[in-house]
């Protein structure tokens, strides 16, 4: 893959180095040449000093030929505009932008860009970990708005149906694993103690699921 990373702060430097380590061709842009010192010394990508809004700088960095662009500066406005340029002007097939301040996330969403908000995602994960540990996250989508959770069915839920536990639009069954074999459940599927249930849910949906596990309907 040919990748362009815009912004060489701690996040951009780490991302560029990881891409380089995995054998990809990496080009990096930053306004401040000193920022390139954030990348470890054995990095063999291309450094481009300059304003990422300058089309000459973007072309010099190879934006016309890259497969993927990550815009990860600490300016949400800059990230949104450069991401928009990369996708709509240079037709880069895969564009990801960083959201630095959650207040400005609607700007990225208005452009229809793929957004990663480390602050929002981190707060979501810490909040989740502070709750009960009976239901654990196995996959997180977006910035944690929807996650896939794994639950081992306890003895007090023996004989109830999936619909008894998953009774909200914010929580949907994904799979049941029983005796090592997975199946696709329906709401009428009967649960047995020891089953492993995977659900896709919002935070509100998984809290409702936890409440039903503690006080199941019979």
C-alpha positions in Angstrom: 0.0 0.0 0.0 1.1 3.6 -0.7 0.1 5.7 2.2 0.2 9.4 3.0 0.1 10.6 6.7 -0.6 14.3 7.2 0.6 15.4 10.6 3.7 14.1 12.3 2.9 14.6 16.0 2.9 11.6 18.3 0.0 10.0 16.7 1.1 10.6 13.1 4.6 9.5 13.8 3.5 6.3 15.4 1.1 5.6 12.6 3.7 6.3 9.9 6.3 4.1 11.6 3.8 1.2 12.0 2.9 1.4 8.3 6.6 1.4 7.4 7.3 -1.6 9.6 4.5 -3.5 7.9 6.2 -3.0 4.5 4.1 -0.1 3.1 5.4 2.9 1.2 4.9 5.9 3.4 5.0 9.7 2.8 4.6 12.2 5.7 3.6 15.8 5.6 4.1 18.3 8.4 4.3 22.1 8.6 7.2 22.0 11.1 10.3 20.1 10.0 11.2 19.5 13.6 8.2 17.2 14.0 9.8 14.6 11.8 12.1 13.9 14.8 9.1 12.2 16.4 9.6 9.2 14.1 12.2 6.6 15.0 15.5 6.9 13.2 15.2 3.7 11.1 12.1 5.0 9.3 12.7 5.0 5.5 9.6 6.9 4.3 9.5 10.3 2.6 9.4 13.5 4.6 7.6 16.6 3.1 7.7 19.9 5.0 5.0 22.3 4.1 1.3 23.3 4.5 -1.0 20.4 3.7 -3.5 22.8 2.2 -0.9 23.7 -0.5 -1.6 21.6 -3.5 2.0 21.6 -4.6 3.0 20.1 -1.2 0.3 17.5 -1.6 1.5 16.6 -5.1 5.1 16.5 -3.9 4.0 14.1 -1.2 2.5 11.8 -3.8 -1.2 12.3 -3.1 -2.1 11.6 -6.7 -0.8 8.1 -6.5 -1.5 6.9 -2.9 -4.0 4.3 -1.9 -4.8 5.7 1.5 -4.5 9.0 3.4 -4.6 9.6 7.1 -5.0 13.2 8.3 -4.1 13.3 11.9 -3.1 16.8 12.9 -4.4 18.4 16.0 -6.5 20.9 14.0 -10.0 19.5 13.3 -10.7 22.1 10.6 -7.5 21.3 8.8 -8.2 17.5 9.1 -11.7 18.0 7.6 -10.6 20.2 4.7 -7.5 18.1 3.8 -9.6 14.9 4.1 -12.2 16.4 1.8 -9.6 17.4 -0.7 -8.0 13.9 -0.7 -11.3 12.2 -1.3 -13.1 14.5 -3.6 -10.4 16.3 -5.5 -7.6 13.6 -5.7 -10.0 10.6 -5.5 -8.0 8.7 -2.9 -10.0 5.5 -2.3 -9.4 5.4 1.5 -9.4 8.5 3.6 -9.4 8.5 7.4 -9.3 11.7 9.5 -8.6 12.3 13.2 -11.0 14.1 15.4 -9.0 16.0 18.1 -11.8 17.8 19.9 -15.1 15.9 20.1 -17.0 19.2 19.9 -15.9 19.4 16.2 -16.8 15.9 15.2 -19.9 17.1 13.4 -17.6 18.9 10.9 -16.0 15.6 9.9 -19.3 13.9 9.7 -20.8 16.6 7.6 -18.1 15.8 5.0 -19.0 12.1 5.2 -15.4 11.2 6.2 -14.2 8.2 8.1 -13.4 9.6 11.6 -11.4 8.3 14.5 -11.8 10.2 17.8 -9.3 8.9 20.3 -10.7 10.9 23.1 -14.3 9.8 22.5 -13.3 6.2 21.9 -11.0 6.2 25.0 -13.7 7.7 27.2 -16.2 5.1 25.9 -13.9 2.2 26.6 -13.0 3.4 30.1 -16.6 3.9 30.9 -17.4 0.4 29.7 -14.6 -1.1 31.8 -15.9 0.7 34.9 -19.2 -1.1 34.6 -19.7 -4.8 35.3 -17.3 -7.3 33.9 -19.9 -10.0 33.1 -20.3 -8.8 29.6 -17.1 -8.0 27.7 -16.3 -6.1 24.5 -14.9 -8.2 21.7 -15.2 -5.6 18.8 -15.8 -1.9 18.6 -17.2 -0.1 15.6 -16.8 3.6 14.7 -15.8 5.4 17.9 -17.5 2.9 20.2 -21.1 3.9 19.5 -21.8 0.2 18.6 -19.8 -2.7 20.0 -20.0 -6.5 19.9 -20.2 -8.0 23.4 -19.7 -11.5 24.6 -21.8 -13.0 27.5 -21.6 -16.4 29.1 -25.2 -17.4 29.9 -25.4 -17.9 33.7 -27.5 -20.7 35.4 -30.3 -18.3 36.4 -31.0 -17.7 32.7 -31.4 -21.4 31.8 -34.4 -22.0 29.6 -35.2 -18.4 28.7 -35.2 -17.2 25.1 -32.9 -14.8 23.3 -35.8 -12.5 23.0 -36.2 -12.4 26.8 -32.7 -10.9 27.0 -32.5 -8.9 23.8 -35.7 -7.0 23.9 -34.6 -3.6 22.6 -33.7 -2.1 19.2 -30.4 -1.0 20.8 -29.3 -4.7 21.3 -29.3 -7.4 18.6 -28.2 -11.0 18.7 -25.2 -12.0 16.6 -24.4 -15.6 17.5 -24.6 -18.3 20.1 -21.8 -20.8 20.7 -22.8 -24.1 22.4 -20.4 -27.0 23.0 -17.9 -25.4 20.6 -20.4 -25.0 17.7 -21.7 -21.5 16.7 -25.2 -20.8 15.3 -27.2 -17.8 14.2 -29.9 -17.2 16.8 -33.5 -16.0 16.4 -35.5 -14.4 19.2 -37.2 -17.7 20.0 -33.9 -19.6 20.4 -33.8 -21.1 23.9 -30.7 -20.4 25.9 -28.8 -22.8 28.2 -26.4 -22.2 31.0 -22.9 -22.1 29.5 -23.9 -20.8 26.1 -21.8 -17.9 24.8 -24.0 -15.2 23.4 -22.6 -12.4 21.2 -24.7 -9.3 20.7 -24.3 -6.0 18.8 -25.4 -3.1 21.1 -25.1 0.5 22.1 -24.0 1.2 25.6 -27.6 1.7 26.6 -28.6 -1.6 24.9 -25.9 -3.6 26.8 -26.9 -2.0 30.1 -30.5 -3.2 29.4 -29.1 -6.7 28.6 -27.1 -6.7 31.9 -30.3 -5.9 33.8 -32.2 -8.8 32.2 -29.3 -11.2 33.0 -29.6 -10.2 36.6 -33.4 -10.4 36.6 -34.4 -12.7 33.8 -38.0 -13.2 32.7 -39.4 -16.7 33.3 
